[in-house]
Amino acid sequence: MQRFARWHIWLGWLIGVPFLIWTISGLAMIARPIEETRGDHLRSAIERKIDPAQLAVPRVGEPILSAELIQKPEGPAWIVTTARGARYSYSALDGSLDAPMTQEKARLVAESAYRGDAALAEMRYFAPGEAPMDYRAGRAAWQARFADGTHVYVDDATGEVLALRTSWWRFYDFMWGLHIMDLQGREDMHHPVLILFAALGVAGSMLGCILLFRRRKSRVRTTI
């Protein structure tokens, strides 16, 4: 039994830090409503009505997988995904392919999607695979930085708003990386380090239960 007690103590020291990290990061992630973390209060949707009679079929010259109708600042548009995975934006009024995205067009999209009070501070372009940690997507995008720390990402190919990230979202994302012990990608919840410490935590808890049961049983015998 003394051997079990020593194992329990050493396991406690070994898994104490991960358990503390899990607890602190978990508390941080639930400190605010998830809607506030996602920046729902800063999102502005275009609510113009679309007359179905005015819609035109997109003039696509290849097989497509899907076509989604969305509203843009300049009017309704079809977001078309082709069979080879490419995405394009077509005018829903005449079916023509939209002009390539520019910094000015991306700025208009970002400002129309953001309803906060902060001023636009900077526009930056990120090539595929070069996006910062709070975007993490393989598509080229424009980043609109607002003075309050909000980042709005606009798809360079289609003009869609891909993401809206607040300062709190980035803190939440860092805590999530700590929670799953994956600070680099912040997505993998099935890796050896996490599995090892979780297994050690279970082993330590089981040893603690065994020791508690044995000690209680010993006390009962001593009393008798």
N, C-alpha and C positions, 0 to 999 in steps of 0.2 A: 504493500500500500504506500510506503514511503517513496518507492520508485514512481508510482503514479502521481504522487504529490509533486515530485521534482519535475516530471514531465509537464504537469499542468502549469507550474510556475514558469518554466522555460517557454512553453507555448504562449502563455500570457504576455511575456515580454516580446515575443516574436510577432504576435498578431495585434498587439496593443496599438501600434502606430497606424496600421491599415484600418482598424476599427474606428480609431479617432478620426481619420480622414473621411471614412464613409459617413460617420455621424455628422461632422461639420459640413461636408459638402451637401449632404441630404437636407440639413436644416437651411442652408443657404439657398438651395433650389426651390424650397417651398416658402421662402420668406415673402414672396410676392405672387399674386395670381398669375397663372400661365398666360392669360390674355395680355397682361401688362408686359410680361417678358417678351412676348411675340411682337409687341408694338401695335396691337390692334387699335389702340386709342390714337395712333398717329397715321393710320391708313385712311386714305380718301378714295372712295370708289366713284367712278364716272357713272352717273345714273340717267343718262339720256336714253330715251326709249328708241327702239329700233322698229321701223315699219317693215314687216316681212315682204311687202310688195316691192320694196326698193332694193332688196338684196340681190346680188349677182353672184353667179357661180364662179369660183376662182379658176382662172385659166392656167391650169397646171399641165405641163407636158410630160408627166411621168406618173406611174401608179402611186397612190397615196394610202397611208394607213389611217389617218384621221384628219378632221378639219374642225377646229374650235372657233366659235364666234366670240369675239371680245370687243370691248370699247376702248378706243384710244383717244387722246386729246383731239386728233384730227378727224375722228369718226370711226365707225365700226370697221373691223378687220377680221379676216380669216387667218388663223394660225394653222398652217398645213404641215403635217409631218409625212414625208414621203416614205416609200417602201425601203429606201436605203438609209433612213434615219435622219435625213436632213430636214431642217425646219425653215419655213419661209412665211412671210407676212404678205397677204393679198388684200387689196381694198374690197370691202364687202359691198361697195356701191357700184363699181364697174368691173370687178374681177381682175384688175391689173396687179402685177407684182409691185409691192411698195418699193420706194427708193431706198437705197442703202442707208443704214443708220449713221447719223453724224453726232458730234458732241452737242450741237444745239438741239437736235431732236431728242437726244437722250436726256438733256436738261429739262425740256418741257415735260417729258413723260415722268421724270422723277419728281418735279415740282407739283405736278397734278396728282401724284400718288401720295404725297406727304401733306398732312394737314396740321403740322405743328407750327410754332411761331418762329423757329430759328431760321436764320438766313442760310442760303446755300454758300458753302465756303469753297468747295473745290470739285472739279470733275476729273476723273481719271479713267483711263482705258486699261483693261487687263486682258491679255491674250489667253487662249485656252490653256489651262493648267497653271497659270500664274496668279490666280485670284488669291486674295488674302484669306486668313483662317476663318473669318466670319461669313464667307460665301461658300467655299469648298464645292465648286462645281467645275466640270470640264468644258464649259461653254464660255466663249468670249463675252465680256460684259463691260458696261460702263458703271463706274461707282460714283454716286453723288454723295458728297460728305456735307452734312449740315452742321451748324455751329453747336448744336446740343449733343453731338456725338452720334446722331442717327446716320446710318449708311443705307442708301437705296441702290439696288443693283438692277440695271436694265439690260435685257438681252440684246447683244449687238446684232443678231440676225433677225429678230422678230419685233423688237421694241417692247416686249413684255416686261412687266415688273417681276423679277425673279425672286427678290428677297428684300425685306426691310429689317435692318438690324440696329438695335439700340445699344447703348453702353451697358445697360443691365443684361441684355441678351448675351453680350460677349463675356461678362462676368459669370453668368449662368453656364455658358458653354465651357468655360474654364473649370468650373466646379464639376460639371458633368464629366469632363476628361479625368479629373481627380477621382471621381466616384467609380468610374469603370477602369481606372488605372491605364488610360490610353491618352496621354496628353498630346501625342503627335497627330493621330488621325481623329480621335474623339468619336469613333464609331464602333470599334471592335469590342464587343462584350464577351467574346469567346477566345481568350488568349491564355497562355499557361500561367502568367503571373496572377491574374485574377482568380483562376481556378485553384491555384495552389493555396493562396491565402484564404479563400473561401473554405477549402477542404480542411486547412489547419484550424480555422475558426470552429468548424463543426467538431473536429477532434477534440479541441480544447473544451468546448461546451460539454461534450459527452464525458470527458474525464472529470470535469467539475461535478456533473450529476452523480457519477459513480462515487467520487470522494464524499459528496454530501450525504448520499445514502448510507455509505459505510460508517461515517461519523455519527449519524443519527442512530444507526443500529447499535454502535458501540456505546453511546450514551444510555440507551435503553437498557442494555445489559448491565452497565455499571450501576444504574439506579436500582435494578432488581437485586 
